Amino acid sequence: MRVAIGSDHAGFALKEHLKGFLEQEGHELLDVGTGSTEPVDYPPFCAKAARAVADGLADRAIVLGGSGQGEQIVANKVPGIRAALCHDLYLARLSRQHNDANVLGMGARIVAPVLAEEIVRVWLATPFDGGRHQARIEQIARIERGEL
């Protein structure tokens, strides 16, 4: 799977850790930055990761920061993106099954690297259930287009 990954300075160490994990798992990576722990604002990096999914350059994306909250909010501003903040396995699974989330947000100050690996593994492996959830995804798209 092609995975874009972006972070701010607070998420940099976890991003680097997850890059190694994702490569070991056989995924193709697109690192959109940042490249160090030097303080930066997260919006440009998270938007770039989300746009990679929206533009078809990546199948999914991961955005990381201190809490993951702002990062997830930014990603959700990109049309076609359904970003979910997941700090446990249950939310990671449900975000895929029920919401067809295509961007995963996590907080490096909240989730330890080993748990982050498991969250990513579950999130990438879980398929969308479709069915009754498909109508809700279509309603989200209609809201983005200003139709609902």
Contact map, one row per residue, 1 for C-alpha under 8 A:
1110000000000000000000000111000000000000000000000000000001110000000000000000000000000000000000000000000000000000000000000000000000000000000000000000
1111000000000000000000000011110000000000000000000000000011110000000000000000000000000000000000000000000000000000000000000000000000000000000000000000
1111100000000000000000000011110000000000000000000000000001111100000000000000000000000000000000000000000000000000000000000000000000000000000000000000
0111110000000000000000000000111100000000000000001101100001111100000000000000000000000000000000000000000000000000000000000000000000000000000000000000
0011111000000010000000000000111110000000000000001000000000001111000000000000000000000000000000000000000000000000000000000000000000000000000000000000
0001111100000010000000000000001111000000000011011000000000001111000000000000000000000000000000000000000000000000000000000000000000000000000000000000
0000111111110010000000000000000011000000010011000000000000000011100000100000000000000000000000000000000000000000000000000000000000000000000000000000
0000011111110000000000000000000011001011110010000000000000000001100000000000000000000000000000000000000000000000000000000000000000000000000000000000
0000001111110000000000000000000001011111000000000000000000000000100000000000000000000000000000000000000000000000000000000000000000000000000000000000
0000001111111000000000000000000000001010000000000000000000000001110000000000000000000000000000000000000000011000000000000000000000000000000000000000
0000001111111110000000000000000000000000000000000000000000000001110000000000000000000000000000000000000000111000000000000000000000000000000000000000
0000001111111111000000000000000001111000000000000000000000000001100000000000000000000000000000000000000000000000000000000000000000000000000000000000
0000000001111111100000000000000000001000000000000000000000000000000000000000000000000000000000000000000000000000000000000000000000000000000000000000
0000000000111111110000000000000000000000000000000000000000000001000000000000000000000000000000000000000000010000100000000000000000000000000000000000
0000111000111111111000000000000000000000000000000000000000000001000000000000000000000000000000000000000000000000000000000000000000000000000000000000
0000000000011111111100000000000000000000000000000000000000000000000000000000000000000000000000000000000000000000000000000000000000000000000000000000
0000000000001111111110000000000000000000000000000000000000000000000000000000000000000000000000000000000000000000100000000000000000000000000000000000
0000000000000111111111000000000000000000000000000000000000000000000000000000000000000000000000000000000000000000100110000000000000000000000000000000
0000000000000011111111100000100000000000000000000000000000000000000000000000000000000000000000000000000000000000000000000000000000000000000000000000
0000000000000001111111110000000000000000000000000000000000000000000000000000000000000000000000000000000000000000000000000000000000000000000000000000
0000000000000000111111111000000000000000000000000000000000000000000000000000000000000000000000000000000000000000000010000000000000000000000000000000
0000000000000000011111111111100000000000000000000000000000000000000000000000000000000000000000000000000000000000000000000000000000000000000000000000
0000000000000000001111111111100000000000000000000000000000000000000000000000000000000000000000000000000000000000000000000000000000000000000000000000
0000000000000000000111111110000000000000000000000000000000000000000000000000000000000000000000000000000000000000000000000000000000000000000000000000
0000000000000000000011111110000000000000000000000000000000000000000000000000000000000000000000000000000000000000000000000000000000000000000000000000
1000000000000000000001111111000000000000000000000000000000000000000000000000000000000000000000000000000000000000000000000000000000000000000000000000
1110000000000000000001111111100000000000000000000000000000000000000000000000000000000000000000000000000000000000000000000000000000000000000000000000
1110000000000000000001100111110000000000000000000000000000000000000000000000000000000000000000000000000000000000000000000000000000000000000000000000
0111100000000000001001100011111000000000000000000000000000000000000000000000000000000000000000000000000000000000000000000000000000000000000000000000
0111100000000000000000000001111100000000000000000000000001000000000000000000000000000000000000000000000000000000000000000000000000000000000000000000
0001110000000000000000000000111110000000000000000000000000000000000000000000000000000000000000000000000000000000000000000000000000000000000000000000
0001110000000000000000000000011111000000000010011000000000000000000000000000000000000000000000000000000000000000000000000000000000000000000000000000
0000111100000000000000000000001111100000000010000000000000000000000000000000000000000000000000000000000000000000000000000000000000000000000000000000
0000011110010000000000000000000111111001000010000000000000000000000000000000000000000000000000000000000000000000000000000000000000000000000000000000
0000000000010000000000000000000011111000000000000000000000000000000000000000000000000000000000000000000000000000000000000000000000000000000000000000
0000000010010000000000000000000001111100000000000000000000000000000000000000000000000000000000000000000000000000000000000000000000000000000000000000
0000000111011000000000000000000001111110000000000000000000000000000000000000000000000000000000000000000000000000000000000000000000000000000000000000
0000000010000000000000000000000000011111000000000000000000000000000000000000000000000000000000000000000000000000000000000000000000000000000000000000
0000000111000000000000000000000000001111100000000000000000000000000000000000000000000000000000000000000000000000000000000000000000000000000000000000
0000000110000000000000000000000001000111110000000000000000000000000000000000000000000000000000000000000000000000000000000000000000000000000000000000
0000000100000000000000000000000000000011111100000000000000000000000000000000000000000000000000000000000000000000000000000000000000000000000000000000
0000001100000000000000000000000000000001111111000000000000000000100001100000000000000000000000000000000000000000000000000000000000000000000000000000
0000000000000000000000000000000000000000111111100000000000000000000001100100000000000000000000000000000000000000000000000000000000000000000000000000
0000000000000000000000000000000000000000111111110000000000000000000000000000000000000000000000000000000000000000000000000000000000000000000000000000
0000011100000000000000000000000111000000011111111000000000000000000000000000000000000000000000000000000000000000000000000000000000000000000000000000
0000011000000000000000000000000000000000011111111100000000000010000000110110000000000000000000000000000000000000000000000000000000000000000000000000
0000000000000000000000000000000000000000001111111110000000000000000000000110110000000000000000000000000000000000000000000000000000000000000000000000
0000010000000000000000000000000100000000000111111111000000000000000000000000000000000000000000000000000000000000000000000000000000000000000000000000
0001110000000000000000000000000100000000000011111111100000001110000000000010000000000000000000000000000000000000000000000000000000000000000000000000
0001000000000000000000000000000000000000000001111111110000001000000000000011010010000000000000000000001000000000000000000000000000000000000000000000
0000000000000000000000000000000000000000000000111111111000000000000000000000010000000000000000000000000000000000000000000000000000000000000000000000
0001000000000000000000000000000000000000000000011111111111001000000000000000000000000000000000000000000000000000000000000000000000000000000000000000
0001000000000000000000000000000000000000000000001111111111111000000000000000000010000000000000000000010000000000000000000000000000000000000000000000
0000000000000000000000000000000000000000000000000111111110000000000000000000011110000000000000000000000000000000000000000000000000000000000000000000
0000000000000000000000000000000000000000000000000011111111000000000000000000000000000000000000000000000000000000000000000000000000000000000000000000
0000000000000000000000000000000000000000000000000001111111100000000000000000000000000000000000000000000000000000000000000000000000000000000000000000
0100000000000000000000000000000000000000000000000001111111100000000000000000000000000000000000000000000000000000000000000000000000000000000000000000
1111000000000000000000000000010000000000000000000001101111111000000000000000000000000000000000000000000000000000000000000000000000000000000000000000
1111000000000000000000000000000000000000000000000000100111111000000000000000000000000000000000000000010000000000000000000000000000000000000000000000
1111000000000000000000000000000000000000000000000000100001111100000000000000000000000000000000000000011000000000000000000000000000000000000000000000
0011110000000000000000000000000000000000000000001101100001111110000000000000000000000000000000000000011100000000000000000000000000000000000000000000
0011110000000000000000000000000000000000000000001000000000011111000000000000000000000000000000000000001111000000000000000000000000000000000000000000
0000111000000000000000000000000000000000000001001000000000001111100100110010000000000000000000000000001111000000000000000000000000000000000000000000
0000111101110110000000000000000000000000000000000000000000000111111100100000000000000000000000000000000011110000000000000000000000000000000000000000
0000001111110000000000000000000000000000010000000000000000000011111111100000000000000000000000000000000001111000000000000000000000000000000000000000
0000000001100000000000000000000000000000000000000000000000000001111100000000000000000000000000000000000000111100000000000000000000000000000000000000
0000000000000000000000000000000000000000000000000000000000000001111111000000000000000000000000000000000001111100000000000000000000000000000000000000
0000000000000000000000000000000000000000000000000000000000000011111111110000000000001000000000000000000011110000000000000000000000000000000000000000
0000000000000000000000000000000000000000000000000000000000000000101111111000000000001000000000000000000011100000000000000000000000000000000000000000
0000000000000000000000000000000000000000011000000000000000000000101111111100000000000000000000000000000000000000000000000000000000000000000000000000
0000001000000000000000000000000000000000011001000000000000000011100111111110000000000000000000000000000010000000000000000000000000000000000000000000
0000000000000000000000000000000000000000000001000000000000000010000111111111000000111000000000000000001110000000000000000000000000000000000000000000
0000000000000000000000000000000000000000000000000000000000000000000011111111100000100000000000000000000000000000000000000000000000000000000000000000
0000000000000000000000000000000000000000001001100000000000000000000001111111110000000000000000000000000000000000000000000000000000000000000000000000
0000000000000000000000000000000000000000000001101100000000000010000000111111110011100000000000000000001000000000000000000000000000000000000000000000
0000000000000000000000000000000000000000000000000100000000000000000000011111111011100000000000000000000000000000000000000000000000000000000000000000
0000000000000000000000000000000000000000000000100000000000000000000000001111111010000000000000000000000000000000000000000000000000000000000000000000
0000000000000000000000000000000000000000000000100110010000000000000000000111111110000000000000000000000000000000000000000000000000000000000000000000
0000000000000000000000000000000000000000000000000000010000000000000000000001111110000000000000000000000000000000000000000000000000000000000000010000
0000000000000000000000000000000000000000000000000000010000000000000000000000011111000000000000000000000000000000000000000000000000000000000010010000
0000000000000000000000000000000000000000000000000100110000000000000000000011111111100000000000000000111000000000000000000000000000000000000000000000
0000000000000000000000000000000000000000000000000000000000000000000000000011000111110000000000000011111000000000000000000000000000000000000000000000
0000000000000000000000000000000000000000000000000000000000000000000000011011000011111000000000000000111110000000000000000000000000000000000000000000
0000000000000000000000000000000000000000000000000000000000000000000000010000000001111100000100100000101110000000000000000000000000000000000000000000
0000000000000000000000000000000000000000000000000000000000000000000110010000000000111110001000000000000111000000000000000000000000000000000000000000
0000000000000000000000000000000000000000000000000000000000000000000000000000000000011111101100000000000111000000000000100000000000000000000000000000
0000000000000000000000000000000000000000000000000000000000000000000000000000000000001111101100000000000001100110000100100000000000000000000000000000
0000000000000000000000000000000000000000000000000000000000000000000000000000000000000111111100000000000000000000001000100000000000000000000000000000
0000000000000000000000000000000000000000000000000000000000000000000000000000000000000111111110000000000000000000000001100110000000000000000000000000
0000000000000000000000000000000000000000000000000000000000000000000000000000000000000001111111000000000000000000000000000000000000000000000000000000
0000000000000000000000000000000000000000000000000000000000000000000000000000000000001111111111100000000000000000000000000000000000000000000000000000
0000000000000000000000000000000000000000000000000000000000000000000000000000000000010111111111110000000000000000000000110110000000000000000000000000
0000000000000000000000000000000000000000000000000000000000000000000000000000000000000000111111111000000000000000000000000110010000000000000000000000
0000000000000000000000000000000000000000000000000000000000000000000000000000000000000000011111111110000000000000000000000000000000000000000000000000
0000000000000000000000000000000000000000000000000000000000000000000000000000000000010000001111111111100000000000000000000010000000000000000000000000
0000000000000000000000000000000000000000000000000000000000000000000000000000000000000000000111111111110000000000000000000010011110000000000000000000
0000000000000000000000000000000000000000000000000000000000000000000000000000000000000000000011111111000000000000000000000000011111000000000000000000
0000000000000000000000000000000000000000000000000000000000000000000000000000000000000000000001111111000000000000000000000000000111001000000000000000
0000000000000000000000000000000000000000000000000000000000000000000000000000000001000000000001111111100000000000000000000000000100001000100000000000
0000000000000000000000000000000000000000000000000000000000000000000000000000000001000000000000111111110000000000000000000000001100000000100000000000
0000000000000000000000000000000000000000000000000000000000000000000000000000000011110000000000110011111100000000000000000000000000000000000000000000
0000000000000000000000000000000000000000000000000000100000111000000000000000000011100000000000010001111100000000000000000000000000000000000000000000
0000000000000000000000000000000000000000000000000100000000011110000000010010000011110000000000000000111110000000000000000000000000000000000000000000
0000000000000000000000000000000000000000000000000000000000001110000000010000000000111100000000000000111111000000000000000010000000000000000000000000
0000000000000000000000000000000000000000000000000000000000000111000110110000000000111100000000000000001111100000000000000000000000000000000000000000
0000000000000000000000000000000000000000000000000000000000000111101110000000000000001110000000000000000111110110000100000000000000000000000000000000
0000000000100000000000000000000000000000000000000000000000000001111110000000000000000010000000000000000011111110000000000000000000000000000000000000
0000000001100100000000000000000000000000000000000000000000000001111100000000000000000000000000000000000001111111100000000000000000000000000000000000
0000000001100000000000000000000000000000000000000000000000000000111000000000000000000000000000000000000000111111000000000000000000000000000000000000
0000000000000000000000000000000000000000000000000000000000000000011000000000000000000010000000000000000001111111000000000000000000000000000000000000
0000000000000000000000000000000000000000000000000000000000000000000000000000000000000010000000000000000001111111101100000000000000000000000000000000
0000000000000000000000000000000000000000000000000000000000000000000000000000000000000000000000000000000000011111111100000000000000000000000000000000
0000000000000100110000000000000000000000000000000000000000000000000000000000000000000000000000000000000000010011111110000000000000000000000000000000
0000000000000000000000000000000000000000000000000000000000000000000000000000000000000000000000000000000000000001111111000000000000000000000000000000
0000000000000000000000000000000000000000000000000000000000000000000000000000000000000001000000000000000000000011111111100000000000000000000000000000
0000000000000000010000000000000000000000000000000000000000000000000000000000000000000010000000000000000001000011111111110000000000000000000000000000
0000000000000000010010000000000000000000000000000000000000000000000000000000000000000000000000000000000000000000111111111000000000000000000000000000
0000000000000000000000000000000000000000000000000000000000000000000000000000000000000000100000000000000000000000011111111100000000000000000000000000
0000000000000000000000000000000000000000000000000000000000000000000000000000000000000111100100000000000000000000001111111110000000000000000000000000
0000000000000000000000000000000000000000000000000000000000000000000000000000000000000000000100000000000000000000000111111111000000000000000000000000
0000000000000000000000000000000000000000000000000000000000000000000000000000000000000000000000000000000000000000000011111111100000000000000000000000
0000000000000000000000000000000000000000000000000000000000000000000000000000000000000000100110000000000000000000000001111111110000000000000000000000
0000000000000000000000000000000000000000000000000000000000000000000000000000000000000000100110110000000100000000000000111111110000000000000000000000
0000000000000000000000000000000000000000000000000000000000000000000000000000000000000000000000000000000000000000000000011111110000000000000000000000
0000000000000000000000000000000000000000000000000000000000000000000000000000000000000000000000000000000000000000000000001111111000000000000000000000
0000000000000000000000000000000000000000000000000000000000000000000000000000000000000000000010011000000000000000000000000111111100000000000000000000
0000000000000000000000000000000000000000000000000000000000000000000000000000000000000000000000011001000000000000000000000000111110000000000000000000
0000000000000000000000000000000000000000000000000000000000000000000000000000000000000000000000011111000000000000000000000000011111000000000000000000
0000000000000000000000000000000000000000000000000000000000000000000000000000000000000000000000011100000000000000000000000000001111101000000000000000
0000000000000000000000000000000000000000000000000000000000000000000000000000000000000000000000001100000000000000000000000000000111111100000000000000
0000000000000000000000000000000000000000000000000000000000000000000000000000000000000000000000000000000000000000000000000000000011111110000000000000
0000000000000000000000000000000000000000000000000000000000000000000000000000000000000000000000000000000000000000000000000000000001111111000000000000
0000000000000000000000000000000000000000000000000000000000000000000000000000000000000000000000000110000000000000000000000000000011111111100000000000
0000000000000000000000000000000000000000000000000000000000000000000000000000000000000000000000000000000000000000000000000000000001111111110000000000
0000000000000000000000000000000000000000000000000000000000000000000000000000000000000000000000000000000000000000000000000000000000111111111000000000
0000000000000000000000000000000000000000000000000000000000000000000000000000000000000000000000000000000000000000000000000000000000011111111100000000
0000000000000000000000000000000000000000000000000000000000000000000000000000000000000000000000000011000000000000000000000000000000001111111110000000
0000000000000000000000000000000000000000000000000000000000000000000000000000000000000000000000000000000000000000000000000000000000000111111111000000
0000000000000000000000000000000000000000000000000000000000000000000000000000000000000000000000000000000000000000000000000000000000000011111111100001
0000000000000000000000000000000000000000000000000000000000000000000000000000000000000000000000000000000000000000000000000000000000000001111111110000
0000000000000000000000000000000000000000000000000000000000000000000000000000000100000000000000000000000000000000000000000000000000000000111111111000
0000000000000000000000000000000000000000000000000000000000000000000000000000000000000000000000000000000000000000000000000000000000000000011111111111
0000000000000000000000000000000000000000000000000000000000000000000000000000000000000000000000000000000000000000000000000000000000000000001111111111
0000000000000000000000000000000000000000000000000000000000000000000000000000001100000000000000000000000000000000000000000000000000000000000111111110
0000000000000000000000000000000000000000000000000000000000000000000000000000000000000000000000000000000000000000000000000000000000000000000011111111
0000000000000000000000000000000000000000000000000000000000000000000000000000000000000000000000000000000000000000000000000000000000000000000001111111
0000000000000000000000000000000000000000000000000000000000000000000000000000000000000000000000000000000000000000000000000000000000000000000001111111
0000000000000000000000000000000000000000000000000000000000000000000000000000000000000000000000000000000000000000000000000000000000000000001001101111
